[in-house]
Protein backbone atom coordinates (compact mmCIF):
# COMPACT_ATOMS: atom_id res chain seq x y z
CA UNK A 1 0.00 0.00 0.00
CA UNK A 2 1.34 3.40 -0.96
CA UNK A 3 1.77 5.88 1.87
CA UNK A 4 1.06 9.53 1.15
CA UNK A 5 1.46 11.79 4.17
CA UNK A 6 0.87 15.50 3.62
CA UNK A 7 3.70 18.01 3.87
CA UNK A 8 3.02 21.72 3.51
CA UNK A 9 6.24 23.54 2.67
CA UNK A 10 6.33 27.26 2.00
CA UNK A 11 7.67 27.85 -1.53
CA UNK A 12 8.69 31.39 -0.62
CA UNK A 13 11.50 30.44 1.72
CA UNK A 14 15.05 29.46 0.84
CA UNK A 15 16.12 26.01 1.98
CA UNK A 16 19.23 24.68 3.60
CA UNK A 17 21.41 22.66 1.27
CA UNK A 18 23.56 19.62 1.83
CA UNK A 19 22.03 18.09 4.96
CA UNK A 20 22.64 14.35 4.94
CA UNK A 21 21.19 11.96 7.53
CA UNK A 22 23.90 9.42 6.68
CA UNK A 23 26.85 11.66 7.51
CA UNK A 24 25.75 14.59 9.66
CA UNK A 25 24.71 14.53 13.33
CA UNK A 26 21.01 14.74 14.15
CA UNK A 27 18.88 14.43 17.26
CA UNK A 28 15.23 13.34 17.09
CA UNK A 29 12.81 13.82 20.00
CA UNK A 30 9.17 12.74 19.94
CA UNK A 31 6.67 14.25 22.35
CA UNK A 32 2.95 13.76 22.88
CA UNK A 33 0.39 11.33 24.22
CA UNK A 34 -0.15 7.56 24.48
CA UNK A 35 0.02 7.18 20.70
CA UNK A 36 3.60 8.41 20.91
CA UNK A 37 4.33 6.33 24.01
CA UNK A 38 3.12 3.21 22.17
CA UNK A 39 0.17 2.23 24.35
CA UNK A 40 -1.59 -0.73 22.73
CA UNK A 41 1.61 -2.19 21.31
CA UNK A 42 2.92 -5.48 22.58
CA UNK A 43 6.03 -3.84 24.10
CA UNK A 44 7.99 -0.57 24.11
CA UNK A 45 9.98 -1.55 21.02
CA UNK A 46 6.74 -1.45 18.99
CA UNK A 47 6.04 2.26 19.64
CA UNK A 48 6.31 4.17 16.37
CA UNK A 49 9.35 6.24 17.46
CA UNK A 50 11.20 2.99 18.30
CA UNK A 51 10.28 1.53 14.91
CA UNK A 52 11.22 4.79 13.17
CA UNK A 53 14.70 4.50 14.68
CA UNK A 54 15.29 1.34 12.63
CA UNK A 55 14.05 2.82 9.33
CA UNK A 56 15.81 4.99 6.76
CA UNK A 57 17.00 7.67 7.04
CA UNK A 58 17.60 7.17 10.80
CA UNK A 59 19.00 3.64 10.44
CA UNK A 60 19.90 3.39 14.15
CA UNK A 61 22.60 6.07 13.78
CA UNK A 62 21.29 7.84 16.88
CA UNK A 63 18.67 6.83 19.43
CA UNK A 64 15.30 8.56 19.16
CA UNK A 65 14.31 10.11 22.48
CA UNK A 66 10.66 9.24 23.10
CA UNK A 67 8.89 11.58 25.51
CA UNK A 68 5.37 10.35 24.82
CA UNK A 69 3.25 10.03 27.98
CA UNK A 70 -0.07 8.25 28.24
CA UNK A 71 -2.89 10.69 28.98
CA UNK A 72 -0.79 13.74 28.17
CA UNK A 73 -2.49 16.84 26.77
CA UNK A 74 -0.96 19.84 25.03
CA UNK A 75 -1.28 21.72 28.33
CA UNK A 76 0.82 18.98 29.95
CA UNK A 77 3.38 19.28 27.15
CA UNK A 78 3.65 23.01 27.85
CA UNK A 79 4.17 22.34 31.57
CA UNK A 80 6.79 19.62 30.93
CA UNK A 81 8.69 21.32 28.12
CA UNK A 82 11.86 21.85 30.15
CA UNK A 83 12.33 18.17 30.99
CA UNK A 84 10.91 16.67 27.80
CA UNK A 85 12.36 18.98 25.15
CA UNK A 86 14.79 21.61 26.45
CA UNK A 87 16.85 19.03 28.36
CA UNK A 88 17.15 16.85 25.26
CA UNK A 89 18.47 19.53 22.91
CA UNK A 90 21.96 18.75 21.58
CA UNK A 91 24.33 21.52 20.59
CA UNK A 92 25.96 20.96 17.22
CA UNK A 93 23.22 18.60 16.02
CA UNK A 94 20.24 19.16 13.75
CA UNK A 95 17.48 18.90 16.36
CA UNK A 96 14.16 17.54 15.10
CA UNK A 97 10.99 17.47 17.20
CA UNK A 98 7.88 15.45 16.33
CA UNK A 99 4.92 16.87 18.29
CA UNK A 100 1.80 14.66 18.25
CA UNK A 101 -1.19 15.52 20.42
CA UNK A 102 -4.66 16.97 20.13
CA UNK A 103 -6.84 13.94 20.75
CA UNK A 104 -6.54 14.04 24.56
CA UNK A 105 -6.90 17.82 24.60
CA UNK A 106 -10.18 17.52 22.72
CA UNK A 107 -11.54 14.34 24.31
CA UNK A 108 -10.37 14.29 27.93
CA UNK A 109 -11.23 16.55 30.87
CA UNK A 110 -10.72 19.46 30.90
CA UNK A 111 -11.75 19.37 27.24
CA UNK A 112 -10.92 22.07 24.69
CA UNK A 113 -12.25 22.61 21.20
CA UNK A 114 -10.14 21.72 18.19
CA UNK A 115 -9.27 25.37 17.58
CA UNK A 116 -8.41 26.00 21.22
CA UNK A 117 -6.18 22.93 21.15
CA UNK A 118 -4.48 24.32 18.04
CA UNK A 119 -3.94 27.60 19.88
CA UNK A 120 -2.27 25.68 22.70
CA UNK A 121 -0.02 23.87 20.24
CA UNK A 122 0.97 27.22 18.73
CA UNK A 123 1.93 28.44 22.21
CA UNK A 124 3.89 25.23 22.75
CA UNK A 125 5.87 25.65 19.52
CA UNK A 126 6.71 29.26 20.32
CA UNK A 127 7.81 28.30 23.84
CA UNK A 128 10.10 25.58 22.46
CA UNK A 129 11.66 27.97 19.94
CA UNK A 130 12.10 30.65 22.59
CA UNK A 131 14.62 28.38 24.33
CA UNK A 132 16.38 26.99 21.24
CA UNK A 133 15.36 28.71 18.01
CA UNK A 134 16.79 26.03 15.71
CA UNK A 135 14.45 23.17 16.63
CA UNK A 136 12.97 21.71 13.43
CA UNK A 137 9.39 21.00 14.51
CA UNK A 138 7.17 18.54 12.65
CA UNK A 139 3.55 18.80 13.75
CA UNK A 140 1.63 15.53 13.52
CA UNK A 141 -2.10 15.64 12.82
CA UNK A 142 -4.51 13.58 14.89
CA UNK A 143 -5.89 10.24 13.74
CA UNK A 144 -9.58 9.37 14.30
CA UNK A 145 -10.71 8.43 17.77
CA UNK A 146 -13.43 5.80 18.15
CA UNK A 147 -13.52 5.33 21.90
CA UNK A 148 -12.92 6.86 25.34
CA UNK A 149 -14.41 10.34 24.96
CA UNK A 150 -15.59 12.80 27.55
CA UNK A 151 -19.30 13.16 28.19
CA UNK A 152 -19.22 16.73 26.87
CA UNK A 153 -19.20 15.31 23.34
CA UNK A 154 -22.36 13.29 22.71
CA UNK A 155 -21.26 11.67 19.44
CA UNK A 156 -18.08 10.53 17.76
CA UNK A 157 -19.12 12.70 14.82
CA UNK A 158 -18.68 15.75 17.07
CA UNK A 159 -15.32 14.45 18.23
CA UNK A 160 -14.01 13.95 14.72
CA UNK A 161 -15.27 17.37 13.64
CA UNK A 162 -13.19 18.94 16.42
CA UNK A 163 -10.14 16.84 15.54
CA UNK A 164 -10.50 17.82 11.90
CA UNK A 165 -10.73 21.50 12.86
CA UNK A 166 -7.47 21.05 14.79
CA UNK A 167 -5.83 19.33 11.82
CA UNK A 168 -7.00 22.00 9.40
CA UNK A 169 -5.61 24.81 11.52
CA UNK A 170 -2.22 23.08 11.74
CA UNK A 171 -2.11 22.58 7.97
CA UNK A 172 -2.98 26.21 7.27
CA UNK A 173 -0.87 27.90 9.95
CA UNK A 174 2.07 25.60 10.71
CA UNK A 175 4.66 28.15 9.55
CA UNK A 176 3.16 30.89 11.68
CA UNK A 177 3.30 28.45 14.59
CA UNK A 178 7.04 27.98 14.01
CA UNK A 179 6.97 24.46 12.55
CA UNK A 180 8.72 23.14 9.46
CA UNK A 181 5.90 20.95 8.17
CA UNK A 182 2.75 19.00 9.00
CA UNK A 183 2.54 15.21 8.86
CA UNK A 184 -0.95 13.92 8.03
CA UNK A 185 -1.31 10.41 9.43
CA UNK A 186 -4.76 10.12 7.81
CA UNK A 187 -3.54 10.79 4.28
CA UNK A 188 -2.42 7.21 3.68
CA UNK A 189 -6.05 6.10 3.63
CA UNK A 190 -5.79 3.79 6.65
CA UNK A 191 -6.54 5.97 9.67
CA UNK A 192 -9.86 7.32 8.42
CA UNK A 193 -13.50 7.43 9.44
CA UNK A 194 -16.86 8.53 8.10
CA UNK A 195 -17.04 12.28 8.91
CA UNK A 196 -20.85 12.11 8.97
CA UNK A 197 -21.02 9.39 11.63
CA UNK A 198 -17.57 9.27 13.24
CA UNK A 199 -17.48 5.50 12.61
CA UNK A 200 -13.94 4.25 12.02
CA UNK A 201 -13.14 2.66 8.67
CA UNK A 202 -12.47 -1.08 8.52
CA UNK A 203 -8.84 -0.36 7.62
CA UNK A 204 -8.51 1.86 10.67
CA UNK A 205 -10.09 -0.71 12.98
CA UNK A 206 -7.75 -3.39 11.67
CA UNK A 207 -4.76 -1.37 12.87
CA UNK A 208 -6.11 -0.33 16.25
CA UNK A 209 -6.64 -2.20 19.52
CA UNK A 210 -10.01 -2.94 21.08
CA UNK A 211 -10.37 0.49 22.69
CA UNK A 212 -10.44 2.09 19.20
CA UNK A 213 -8.00 4.75 20.35
CA UNK A 214 -4.53 3.20 20.34
CA UNK A 215 -2.65 1.32 17.64
CA UNK A 216 -1.63 -2.29 17.66
CA UNK A 217 1.85 -3.32 16.48
CA UNK A 218 0.83 -3.15 12.81
CA UNK A 219 -0.66 0.31 13.26
CA UNK A 220 2.49 1.66 14.86
CA UNK A 221 4.55 0.29 11.98
CA UNK A 222 2.37 2.35 9.64
CA UNK A 223 2.83 5.51 11.72
CA UNK A 224 6.59 4.92 11.78
CA UNK A 225 6.68 4.60 8.00
CA UNK A 226 4.75 7.84 7.61
CA UNK A 227 7.26 9.57 9.91
CA UNK A 228 10.17 8.05 7.97
CA UNK A 229 8.75 9.52 4.78
CA UNK A 230 8.67 12.90 6.50
CA UNK A 231 12.35 12.66 7.35
CA UNK A 232 13.29 11.46 3.86
CA UNK A 233 11.55 14.49 2.35
CA UNK A 234 12.56 17.11 4.88
CA UNK A 235 16.32 17.67 4.43
CA UNK A 236 15.48 20.07 1.60
CA UNK A 237 12.79 21.64 3.77
CA UNK A 238 14.75 22.48 6.92
CA UNK A 239 13.90 26.12 6.47
CA UNK A 240 16.17 28.77 7.99
CA UNK A 241 14.63 31.06 10.58
CA UNK A 242 14.54 34.17 8.41
CA UNK A 243 11.80 36.68 7.81
CA UNK A 244 8.50 36.88 9.66
CA UNK A 245 7.11 33.53 10.71
CA UNK A 246 3.58 34.79 10.23
CA UNK A 247 4.09 36.22 6.77
CA UNK A 248 1.91 33.57 5.11
CA UNK A 249 -0.98 33.75 7.61
CA UNK A 250 -4.37 34.74 6.20
CA UNK A 251 -6.69 36.93 8.22
CA UNK A 252 -9.48 34.55 7.28
CA UNK A 253 -7.98 32.13 9.80
CA UNK A 254 -8.76 32.41 13.53
CA UNK A 255 -6.69 34.89 15.54
CA UNK A 256 -6.10 34.06 19.20
CA UNK A 257 -5.01 36.09 22.19
CA UNK A 258 -2.63 34.31 24.55
CA UNK A 259 -2.28 34.72 28.31
CA UNK A 260 0.56 33.65 30.57
CA UNK A 261 1.45 34.79 34.07
CA UNK A 262 1.75 34.02 37.79
CA UNK A 263 -0.62 31.82 39.77
CA UNK A 264 -0.31 33.54 43.15
CA UNK A 265 0.63 36.75 44.93
CA UNK A 266 0.16 38.85 48.05
CA UNK A 267 -2.95 40.84 48.95
CA UNK A 268 -2.32 44.54 48.39
CA UNK A 269 0.77 43.98 46.24
CA UNK A 270 1.12 44.14 42.49
CA UNK A 271 1.63 40.73 40.91
CA UNK A 272 4.50 39.85 38.67
CA UNK A 273 3.73 40.50 35.03
CA UNK A 274 1.03 38.77 33.03
CA UNK A 275 1.74 38.70 29.29
CA UNK A 276 -0.53 38.57 26.24
CA UNK A 277 0.21 38.34 22.52
CA UNK A 278 -1.61 37.39 19.33
CA UNK A 279 -1.44 34.11 17.44
CA UNK A 280 -0.73 33.36 14.67
CA UNK A 281 2.52 35.17 15.43
CA UNK A 282 2.94 38.11 13.09
CA UNK A 283 -0.71 38.16 12.04
CA UNK A 284 -1.74 41.56 10.83
CA UNK A 285 -3.95 43.49 13.23
CA UNK A 286 -7.55 42.66 12.22
CA UNK A 287 -8.95 45.55 14.25
CA UNK A 288 -7.60 49.03 14.78
CA UNK A 289 -7.05 49.52 17.60
CA UNK A 290 -7.39 46.06 19.11
CA UNK A 291 -8.40 46.80 22.73
CA UNK A 292 -8.20 43.97 25.27
CA UNK A 293 -9.34 44.23 28.90
CA UNK A 294 -8.11 41.99 31.74
CA UNK A 295 -10.75 40.68 34.14
CA UNK A 296 -10.70 38.87 37.48
CA UNK A 297 -13.10 36.93 39.69
CA UNK A 298 -11.17 38.35 42.66
CA UNK A 299 -11.49 41.92 43.87
CA UNK A 300 -8.60 44.07 42.75
CA UNK A 301 -7.23 46.41 40.11
CA UNK A 302 -5.26 45.97 36.89
CA UNK A 303 -2.43 48.15 35.62
CA UNK A 304 -3.07 49.10 32.91
CA UNK A 305 -6.83 48.58 32.94
CA UNK A 306 -6.73 47.72 29.21
CA UNK A 307 -4.23 47.60 26.37
CA UNK A 308 -4.21 47.74 22.56
CA UNK A 309 -2.26 45.83 19.93
CA UNK A 310 -0.92 48.19 17.31
CA UNK A 311 1.79 45.65 16.47
CA UNK A 312 0.54 42.07 16.79
CA UNK A 313 4.07 40.69 17.11
CA UNK A 314 4.79 42.59 20.35
CA UNK A 315 3.56 41.09 23.63
CA UNK A 316 1.70 43.29 26.12
CA UNK A 317 2.05 43.03 29.90
CA UNK A 318 -0.06 43.98 32.89
CA UNK A 319 -0.18 43.42 36.65
CA UNK A 320 -2.96 42.64 39.12
CA UNK A 321 -3.20 44.05 42.67
CA UNK A 322 -5.70 42.00 44.72
CA UNK A 323 -7.55 43.74 47.54
CA UNK A 324 -8.75 40.58 49.31
CA UNK A 325 -7.64 37.00 49.83
CA UNK A 326 -8.99 34.18 47.70
CA UNK A 327 -8.63 32.24 44.47
CA UNK A 328 -10.24 33.30 41.22
CA UNK A 329 -9.76 33.24 37.48
CA UNK A 330 -7.92 36.00 35.65
CA UNK A 331 -8.80 36.25 31.97
CA UNK A 332 -9.08 38.60 29.02
CA UNK A 333 -12.07 40.20 27.33
CA UNK A 334 -11.35 40.48 23.61
CA UNK A 335 -13.22 42.10 20.70
CA UNK A 336 -15.30 40.12 18.23
CA UNK A 337 -13.10 38.12 15.88
CA UNK A 338 -10.43 37.40 18.48
CA UNK A 339 -10.50 34.11 20.40
CA UNK A 340 -10.22 34.43 24.20
CA UNK A 341 -7.38 32.53 25.89
CA UNK A 342 -7.80 30.12 28.77
CA UNK A 343 -7.95 31.91 32.11
CA UNK A 344 -5.35 31.58 34.90
CA UNK A 345 -6.35 30.68 38.46
CA UNK A 346 -4.74 33.27 40.74
CA UNK A 347 -4.53 32.90 44.53
CA UNK A 348 -4.13 36.01 46.68
CA UNK A 349 -2.99 35.48 50.27
Secondary structure as UniProt FT lines:
FT   TURN            11..12
FT   TURN            21..23
FT   STRAND          26..32
FT   HELIX           34..37
FT   TURN            38..40
FT   HELIX           44..46
FT   HELIX           48..54
FT   TURN            56..60
FT   STRAND          65..68
FT   TURN            70..71
FT   HELIX           74..79
FT   HELIX           81..84
FT   HELIX           86..88
FT   TURN            91..92
FT   STRAND          94..100
FT   HELIX           103..107
FT   HELIX           114..131
FT   TURN            133..134
FT   STRAND          136..140
FT   TURN            151..152
FT   HELIX           156..177
FT   STRAND          181..183
FT   TURN            185..188
FT   TURN            195..197
FT   HELIX           202..206
FT   TURN            210..211
FT   HELIX           217..234
FT   HELIX           235..237
FT   HELIX           245..248
FT   TURN            251..252
FT   STRAND          255..257
FT   STRAND          264..265
FT   TURN            267..268
FT   STRAND          274..276
FT   STRAND          278..279
FT   TURN            281..282
FT   STRAND          290..296
FT   STRAND          300..303
FT   STRAND          307..309
FT   TURN            312..313
FT   STRAND          316..322
FT   STRAND          326..333
FT   TURN            336..337
FT   STRAND          338..339
FT   STRAND          344..348
//
